[in-house]
């Protein structure tokens, strides 16, 4: 028996779950990147994980503060 997942509330503009876009600086850019990556994966193309990771970190709304050495 397969596990059933709860339905997530979707974003009206993009159609993606709101959870995926929460905390992003630019929600439209993040949604476009997620959709582009998903389409490439479905087509069987090579997916550049390093570039994806770099983009998603740049979209992160919370930045960690640097610690000062005393």
DSSP file (Angstrom, degrees, kcal/mol; ACC not computed):
  #  RESIDUE AA STRUCTURE BP1 BP2  ACC     N-H-->O    O-->H-N    N-H-->O    O-->H-N    TCO  KAPPA ALPHA  PHI   PSI    X-CA   Y-CA   Z-CA
    1    1 A X              0   0    0      0, 0.0     2,-0.2     0, 0.0     0, 0.0   0.000 360.0 360.0 360.0 128.6    0.0    0.0    0.0
    2    2 A X        -     0   0    0      1,-0.1     2,-0.3     0, 0.0     0, 0.0  -0.472 360.0-107.3 -80.6 149.5    1.5    3.3   -1.0
    3    3 A X        -     0   0    0     -2,-0.2     2,-0.4     1,-0.0    -1,-0.1  -0.549  30.1-140.7 -75.8 135.7    1.8    6.2    1.4
    4    4 A X        -     0   0    0     -2,-0.3     2,-0.3     0, 0.0    -1,-0.0  -0.832  12.5-149.3 -99.9 135.6   -0.7    9.0    0.9
    5    5 A X        -     0   0    0     -2,-0.4     2,-0.1     1,-0.1     3,-0.0  -0.761  21.6-107.1-102.8 148.2    0.5   12.6    1.3
    6    6 A X        -     0   0    0     -2,-0.3     2,-0.3     1,-0.1    -1,-0.1  -0.425  39.0-106.9 -68.7 146.6   -1.6   15.5    2.5
    7    7 A X        -     0   0    0     -2,-0.1     2,-0.3     1,-0.0    -1,-0.1  -0.568  34.1-142.7 -73.5 136.9   -2.6   18.0   -0.1
    8    8 A X        -     0   0    0     -2,-0.3     2,-0.2    -3,-0.0    -1,-0.0  -0.774  22.8-102.3-100.3 144.7   -0.7   21.3    0.3
    9    9 A X        -     0   0    0     -2,-0.3     9,-2.5     8,-0.1    10,-0.4  -0.474  43.8-137.4 -64.7 134.7   -2.2   24.7   -0.4
   10   10 A X  B     -A   17   0A   0      7,-0.3     2,-0.4    -2,-0.2     7,-0.3  -0.622  10.7-112.9 -98.1 152.3   -1.0   26.0   -3.8
   11   11 A X     >  -     0   0    0      5,-3.2     4,-2.2    -2,-0.2     5,-0.1  -0.676  24.4-140.0 -77.9 133.4    0.2   29.4   -4.8
   12   12 A X  T  4 S+     0   0    0     -2,-0.4    -1,-0.1     1,-0.2    -2,-0.0   0.878  95.7  46.0 -67.7 -38.4   -2.3   30.9   -7.3
   13   13 A X  T  4 S+     0   0    0      1,-0.1    -1,-0.2     3,-0.1    -2,-0.0   0.916 128.2  21.5 -70.7 -43.2    0.3   32.5   -9.7
   14   14 A X  T  4 S-     0   0    0      2,-0.2    -2,-0.2     0, 0.0    -1,-0.1   0.745  88.4-132.3-102.0 -27.0    2.7   29.5  -10.0
   15   15 A X     <  +     0   0    0     -4,-2.2     2,-0.2     1,-0.3    -3,-0.1   0.433  65.9 124.3  85.8  -1.7    0.7   26.5   -9.0
   16   16 A X  S    S-     0   0    0      1,-0.1    -5,-3.2    -6,-0.1    -1,-0.3  -0.555  75.4 -87.1 -87.0 156.4    3.5   25.2   -6.8
   17   17 A X  B >>  -A   10   0A   0     -7,-0.3     3,-1.1    -2,-0.2     4,-0.7  -0.381  33.2-128.1 -60.4 140.2    2.9   24.5   -3.1
   18   18 A X  H >> S+     0   0    0     -9,-2.5     4,-0.9     1,-0.3     3,-0.6   0.794 105.9  66.8 -60.8 -29.3    3.3   27.6   -0.9
   19   19 A X  H >4 S+     0   0    0    -10,-0.4     3,-0.5     1,-0.2    -1,-0.3   0.863  95.7  56.0 -61.2 -36.2    5.7   25.7    1.3
   20   20 A X  H <4 S+     0   0    0     -3,-1.1    -1,-0.2     1,-0.2    -2,-0.2   0.809 113.8  39.7 -65.9 -29.3    8.3   25.5   -1.6
   21   21 A X  H X< S+     0   0    0     -4,-0.7     3,-1.6    -3,-0.6    -1,-0.2   0.468  84.6 120.7-101.8  -3.7    8.2   29.3   -2.0
   22   22 A X  T << S+     0   0    0     -4,-0.9    39,-0.1    -3,-0.5     3,-0.1  -0.393  79.6  15.4 -67.5 136.3    8.1   30.4    1.6
   23   23 A X  T 3  S+     0   0    0      1,-0.3    38,-1.3    -2,-0.1    -1,-0.2   0.448  90.7 137.6  84.9   0.2   11.1   32.6    2.7
   24   24 A X  B <   -B   60   0B   0     -3,-1.6     3,-0.3    36,-0.2    -1,-0.3  -0.544  51.9-145.1 -81.0 145.2   12.2   33.4   -0.9
   25   25 A X  S    S+     0   0    0     34,-1.6     2,-0.5     1,-0.3    -1,-0.1   0.903  98.4  25.3 -71.7 -41.8   13.3   36.9   -1.8
   26   26 A X     >  -     0   0    0     33,-0.1     4,-2.1     1,-0.1    -1,-0.3  -0.878  70.0-174.8-126.8  96.5   11.8   36.6   -5.3
   27   27 A X  H  > S+     0   0    0     -2,-0.5     4,-2.4    -3,-0.3     5,-0.2   0.854  83.7  53.6 -62.8 -37.2    9.0   34.0   -5.3
   28   28 A X  H  > S+     0   0    0      2,-0.2     4,-2.3     1,-0.2    -1,-0.2   0.905 109.9  47.6 -65.7 -41.2    8.5   34.2   -9.1
   29   29 A X  H  > S+     0   0    0      2,-0.2     4,-2.1     1,-0.2    -2,-0.2   0.902 112.9  48.3 -66.9 -41.1   12.2   33.5   -9.8
   30   30 A X  H  X S+     0   0    0     -4,-2.1     4,-2.3     2,-0.2    -2,-0.2   0.910 111.8  49.5 -66.3 -41.3   12.3   30.6   -7.4
   31   31 A X  H  X S+     0   0    0     -4,-2.4     4,-2.5     1,-0.2    -2,-0.2   0.906 110.5  50.5 -63.1 -42.0    9.1   29.1   -8.9
   32   32 A X  H  X S+     0   0    0     -4,-2.3     4,-2.5     1,-0.2    -1,-0.2   0.899 110.8  49.3 -63.4 -40.7   10.5   29.4  -12.4
   33   33 A X  H  X S+     0   0    0     -4,-2.1     4,-2.3     2,-0.2    -2,-0.2   0.906 111.2  49.0 -65.5 -42.1   13.8   27.7  -11.3
   34   34 A X  H  X S+     0   0    0     -4,-2.3     4,-2.3     2,-0.2    -2,-0.2   0.928 114.1  45.6 -63.3 -45.0   11.9   24.8   -9.7
   35   35 A X  H  X S+     0   0    0     -4,-2.5     4,-2.3     2,-0.2    -2,-0.2   0.893 112.6  50.5 -66.0 -40.1    9.7   24.3  -12.8
   36   36 A X  H  X S+     0   0    0     -4,-2.5     4,-2.1     2,-0.2    -2,-0.2   0.913 112.5  46.9 -63.9 -43.2   12.7   24.5  -15.2
   37   37 A X  H  X S+     0   0    0     -4,-2.3     4,-2.3     2,-0.2    -2,-0.2   0.904 111.7  50.7 -65.6 -42.4   14.6   21.9  -13.1
   38   38 A X  H  X S+     0   0    0     -4,-2.3     4,-2.2     1,-0.2    -2,-0.2   0.900 110.7  49.0 -62.9 -41.2   11.6   19.6  -12.9
   39   39 A X  H  X S+     0   0    0     -4,-2.3     4,-2.0     2,-0.2    -1,-0.2   0.912 111.6  48.5 -66.0 -42.2   11.0   19.8  -16.7
   40   40 A X  H  X>S+     0   0    0     -4,-2.1     5,-2.3     1,-0.2     4,-0.7   0.899 111.2  50.8 -64.1 -40.3   14.7   19.0  -17.4
   41   41 A X  H ><5S+     0   0    0     -4,-2.3     3,-0.7     1,-0.2    -1,-0.2   0.905 109.4  50.6 -63.7 -42.4   14.6   16.1  -15.0
   42   42 A X  H 3<5S+     0   0    0     -4,-2.2    -1,-0.2     1,-0.2    -2,-0.2   0.869 108.6  51.8 -63.5 -37.3   11.5   14.7  -16.7
   43   43 A X  H 3<5S-     0   0    0     -4,-2.0    -1,-0.2    -5,-0.1    -2,-0.2   0.616 116.6-116.0 -75.4 -10.9   13.2   15.0  -20.1
   44   44 A X  T <<5 +     0   0    0     -3,-0.7    -3,-0.2    -4,-0.7    -2,-0.1   0.644  64.0 148.3  86.7  15.3   16.2   13.1  -18.8
   45   45 A X      < -     0   0    0     -5,-2.3     2,-0.3    -6,-0.2    -1,-0.2  -0.338  58.4 -87.2 -78.4 164.5   18.6   15.9  -19.2
   46   46 A X        -     0   0    0     -2,-0.1     2,-0.5     1,-0.0    -1,-0.1  -0.546  40.3-149.3 -71.9 133.7   21.6   16.5  -17.0
   47   47 A X        -     0   0    0     -2,-0.3     2,-1.2    -3,-0.1     3,-0.1  -0.933   8.3-138.6-109.9 122.3   20.6   18.6  -13.9
   48   48 A X     >  -     0   0    0     -2,-0.5     4,-1.9     1,-0.2     5,-0.2  -0.656  21.2-177.7 -83.1  96.1   23.4   20.9  -12.5
   49   49 A X  H  > S+     0   0    0     -2,-1.2     4,-2.6     1,-0.2     5,-0.2   0.825  78.4  57.5 -66.5 -32.1   23.0   20.4   -8.8
   50   50 A X  H  > S+     0   0    0      2,-0.2     4,-2.2     1,-0.2    -1,-0.2   0.923 109.0  45.1 -65.4 -43.2   25.7   22.9   -7.9
   51   51 A X  H  > S+     0   0    0      2,-0.2     4,-2.4     1,-0.2    -2,-0.2   0.890 113.3  50.7 -66.7 -39.9   24.0   25.7   -9.8
   52   52 A X  H  X S+     0   0    0     -4,-1.9     4,-2.6     2,-0.2     5,-0.2   0.928 111.0  48.4 -63.3 -45.5   20.6   24.8   -8.3
   53   53 A X  H  X S+     0   0    0     -4,-2.6     4,-2.0     1,-0.2    -2,-0.2   0.904 111.3  50.1 -61.9 -42.4   22.1   24.9   -4.8
   54   54 A X  H  X S+     0   0    0     -4,-2.2     4,-1.9     2,-0.2    -1,-0.2   0.912 112.0  47.9 -63.1 -43.5   23.8   28.2   -5.4
   55   55 A X  H  X S+     0   0    0     -4,-2.4     4,-1.4     1,-0.2    -2,-0.2   0.925 111.7  49.1 -63.2 -45.5   20.6   29.8   -6.8
   56   56 A X  H  X S+     0   0    0     -4,-2.6     4,-0.5     1,-0.2    -1,-0.2   0.841 109.7  51.5 -68.2 -32.7   18.5   28.5   -3.9
   57   57 A X  H >< S+     0   0    0     -4,-2.0     3,-0.9     1,-0.2    -1,-0.2   0.890 108.2  52.5 -68.0 -38.3   20.9   29.8   -1.3
   58   58 A X  H 3< S+     0   0    0     -4,-1.9    -2,-0.2     1,-0.2    -1,-0.2   0.779 107.8  52.4 -67.8 -25.4   20.9   33.2   -3.0
   59   59 A X  H 3< S+     0   0    0     -4,-1.4   -34,-1.6    -5,-0.1    -1,-0.2   0.588  82.1 117.4 -83.7 -11.6   17.0   33.2   -2.7
   60   60 A X  B <<  -B   24   0B   0     -3,-0.9   -36,-0.2    -4,-0.5   -37,-0.1  -0.360  55.2-154.2 -62.9 130.2   17.1   32.4    1.0
   61   61 A X  S    S+     0   0    0    -38,-1.3     2,-0.6   -39,-0.1    -1,-0.2   0.786  76.2  66.2 -77.0 -28.3   15.6   35.2    3.0
   62   62 A X        -     0   0    0    -39,-0.1     2,-0.4     2,-0.0    -1,-0.1  -0.853  65.7-168.9-102.4 123.3   17.5   34.5    6.2
   63   63 A X        -     0   0    0     -2,-0.6     2,-0.3     0, 0.0    -2,-0.0  -0.874  22.2-122.3-107.6 141.3   21.2   35.1    6.2
   64   64 A X        -     0   0    0     -2,-0.4     2,-0.2     1,-0.1    -2,-0.0  -0.597  27.3-119.3 -81.5 142.0   23.4   33.9    9.0
   65   65 A X        -     0   0    0     -2,-0.3     2,-0.3     1,-0.1    -1,-0.1  -0.564  26.5-116.1 -79.7 143.3   25.5   36.6   10.8
   66   66 A X        -     0   0    0     -2,-0.2     2,-0.3     1,-0.1    -1,-0.1  -0.575  27.3-124.7 -77.8 140.8   29.3   36.2   10.7
   67   67 A X        -     0   0    0     -2,-0.3     2,-0.4     1,-0.0    -1,-0.1  -0.673  19.6-135.8 -86.5 139.6   31.0   35.7   14.0
   68   68 A X        -     0   0    0     -2,-0.3     2,-0.4     2,-0.0    -1,-0.0  -0.763  12.4-130.3 -94.3 138.8   33.7   38.0   15.0
   69   69 A X              0   0    0     -2,-0.4    -1,-0.0     1,-0.1     0, 0.0  -0.709 360.0 360.0 -84.4 138.4   36.9   36.8   16.5
   70   70 A X              0   0    0     -2,-0.4    -1,-0.1     0, 0.0    -2,-0.0   0.417 360.0 360.0-102.3 360.0   37.9   38.6   19.7
